[in-house]
Amino acid sequence: MNLPFFKKSVISVLTFALSFTLAIPGAFAASTSPNNSAMGATKDSVTADGIESVQITVLIRDDLLAAQAGIPVELFSSRGALDEISPSSTVVTDSLGRAKFDVRSLRDGLATFTAQANGLPLEKWVDVTFKNGLSFPLAAGDLIKIPDDGNATTLNDTAVYYYATDGRRYVFPNENTYFTWYTDFSNVQVIPIDQMSLIPIGGNITYRPGTRMVKFQTDPKTYIIIRGGVLRWIKSEDIARTWFGPAWNTFVDDVSEAFYVNYTFGVPVENALDVSLQIIRDATRTVNADKGFGNP
């Protein structure tokens, strides 16, 4: 038996294996196991007040039941945006293979939470019941207000809100803004004050993009609104005339300085062809779409 040759062969094989391992990190590492991984929650029932939270932990294991560190994990709710997941982005597992998320909600009901690790859906889930929260049947896109208090001197009962996909209510600051989105108040629902108080205020609604032009009392410039409440200065009357016709000045609204902070400013419009009002209007048919929440 040629032992020197045998030793050389073994050394060659080991050298090749080491080189292969170094060249391809994780070549012999066990894969993430959707079945061996686990999920758990600190409690199965939570008050839906937007304050109390439940912590959901995702434990990532490999095929050999060993915890995996450094794995990106995402958490999802069966109820979508009705439940607030924090962090909302990917969480990387710690040295014990754990990724932790805090969840809150304002809506009653059962939510099922699932997770993905490295884009791979896990075969486990967690159910959490939210209670004593908003029970009034609302859907994203609904218009809501509180009942009339019978007092002509109060204004709180006149405010109309848009219930958005993110579970918040956005207020129309005045009728001019409202009528760029709707033609009448026929679809406004009246909900109890105690239910309205459970819905956090998200902010003011701005003009529907591409519908009208605006100006502020202390600012001589006239602006067109595009998506997200962005104002673009219209640099000439010819541009406005091309968009709105000879009576273009009837499409200009004076906006109170109080709402100045609701808008941001974009680049000026140099030519009417720089902006297609029809495309802008088609892309923002709802407040949800204007605020980047999607439709409705």
N, C-alpha and C positions, 0 to 999 in steps of 0.2 A: 504494500500500500504506500503510495507516494504522499506522505504527510505534508511536506512543504507545499506541494501543489494544492492540497486540500485547504491549508491555511490561507494560501493566497486567494483561493476561490471565495472562501468565506469573507475575507477582508474586502474583496472586490464587491460582493453582494451588499455588505453592510455599508460600504462607501457609497454605492449607487442609491441605496434606500435613504441614507442620510441626505444626499444631494437632492433627491426627489422631494423629500419632506421640506427641505429648506427652500427649494424652488417653488413649491406649491403649498403655501401655508394652509393648514387644516385638511391636507390630503387624506389623513387617516383619522380626522376628528369625527365623532358621532354627529348625526344630523339632529336638528330640532324635531321633537316628537309631538305632534298635535294631540296624541292620545295620552302620553305620559305627563304632559304639562297640565297645570291646574289653575283654577280661579277661585277666589273667595272674597266675601264681603264682611265688614265689621258688624253689620246688622242687616236684617232683611226687611225692616220697616222704617221709613223715614218721614218726618213731617215735611210736607211740600210747601215750605215757607221761603225758599230761596236762601236760607241761612244754614239750617241743619244739613249736614252732609254725611255721606257714607263713603268709606274708603274701600275701593276694590283693588285687590292685589292679584296680579297675574304672575304665576311661577312657571318659568320656562325650563323644561328638562329635555335631555337628549334621549336617544334610543336606549342608553344604558342607565337611565334614571338619574343621571348627574345633572346638577343645576348648570345652566348656561349663562355666563355673564356677557355683557356687551351686545345683547340681541335687541333690535328695535321692535317695540311693541305698540300697537294701536288698539284703543278701546272704542266700541261702538254701542249705541243704544238703539233698541228696536223702535223707540219713539222719536228718533232723530234729534232735532234741535230743541225739543221740549225739555230735554235733560242737559244740564250744563256739566260737561266733563272737563276737569282741570288736572294736568295740562291738556289743552285741546290738540296738541301735536304729539308726535312720537316720543315715547319714553324708552330709554335704553336700560336694560336690566342691570342690577347691581351685582356685586361679587357673589351673592347668594341666588342669583337668577330671578330676582323680583323686580317687577315694574308696578308702581303704585299710582292710583288715580283717585281724585276726590270728585264726587258727583252730588249735585244739588238739583232741585226742580221746584217749579211752582204749580205743577199740574198733578192732580190726583191720577192714580192708575198704576198698573203693573208694567215695569220696564224690564226687558231682558237684555243683559249686557254680554257681548261676545268680544273676542279679541283676535288679532292677527299678530304673528311673530315672523319677521322677515317676509311679510306679505302672505304668509301661510295661515289660513284659518284654523283656529284651535277647535278641538272637538268637545270643549267644555263651555259652560255658560253660567251666569249668575242672575237670579231673579230678585228684584227689589220692588217693594210696594211703597208708593208715595201716597200720603193721606193728609186730610185736613188742609188741602190747598184749593186751588181754583177748580170748582166743580161745574161752573156754567159752561155749557157746550159751545166752545169757540173753535173756529178753524182759522188758520193763517189767511190773512186778507180780509177778515171781518172788520166792519166799522162799528164802533161801540161808543156809548155815552152813558152817563148816570141819569137817573130819573129827574124830571123837572121838580124843583123844590117849591114851586109856586111863588117865589119871591123874585119880582122883576128887577130888583137891585143887585142880585147876585149873578155871577157869570160862570161859576164852576160847572153848573149843570148844562151850559151851552157848548162846552168843549167836546169836540168829536175826535176820536182816536182811531188809529189804524193798528190792528193786532197783527204783528209781524211774525215771521217764521222763527225768530230768535226768542219768542215768548215775551217780548216787551211791547208796550203801547207807545206809539208815536203820535204826537198831537199836530193837528192842522192849526197853525197859528192864526189864521184868518180865513175869511170866505174866499178871497182872491186865490189863495193857495189851493184851497179845497176844490174850487171849480176848475182848476187845471187838470184835476184827476177825475172828478165826477160831475155829472150834470144836475143831480138833485140829492136829497137826503133820504130817499125812499128805502135804501138798504141799511140804514143805521139801526143797530140793535140797542135797546136799553137794558143795561144789566145792573144788578144791585150794587150799592156802594161798597159793601163789604167784599164783594167779588172783584170790583175794580181795584180796590186797595191792594189786592194780592198780585196785581200785574205791575211790574216795575216800569217806570217811564224810561223810554229809550232816547227821547230827544224830540226836536221839531222836525216836521216834514218840510221839504223845500219844494219849489215850483216843479211841476212835471217838465222834464227836459224837452226843449224844442217847441214848446207851445206858445210862450210869450217872452217878451223882453222885459228887463227890469233896470231900474236905476235907484240910487240912494239920494236923499235930499242934499247932502253935502258933497256929492260926487257927480260931476257933470257927465261922466261916461255912461253909455248905455250898454247893457250886457245881454248875451244869450246864455241860457242855462243848459249845461250838458249833464251827463250822468254823474250822480253822486253830489249834486249841489255845487258843481264847479261853474264859475262865471268866466265867460270869455268876452273881453271888450270888443264891441263891433266898431271898427275904426272909421266907417263911413256910412252916410245915409244910403248910398247906393246899395250896399250890402243888405241893409234892412229892407229896402224897397224890393230887392230881388226876392227876398224870402217871403215878405208879407204883403206886397203890393203897394199901390199908391197911398193907401191909408195905413201905412206901417206904424205911424205914431199912435194909432188907437190900440196897438198891441204892446204898448209900453206901460208897465205898472210902477208906481212909486212904492218902494219897500222901506219900511221903517228901519231906522238905524239900529233898533233893538235886535233885529234879526240878521245883522251884518255878520255876526259870528257863526251863523248857521251855514255860511257859504265859504268856499275857498276860491282862489283865482288861478285860472289857467292862462295859456298864451293867447294874445289878441288874435282876432279874426281879420286877416288881411284881404281875403277874397271870399265871395259868397260860396265858391266851390270848395272852400276849405272845410265846410261843415254841411252835412246833409241832414236837414231837420227831420225828414221822413225816417231815415235810418235811426236817428236818435230816438224818435218817438216810438218806433216799432220795438226798439230794444229795451224800452222802459215803460211798459204798459201798466206796471204795478209799482207800488212803493217798495215792495220786497226787491224787485229787480233793480230799482234805482239805487237802493242801499247795498246791493250786492248779495242779497240773501237768496236770489233765485225767485222763481214763481211758485205760487200765485202772488 
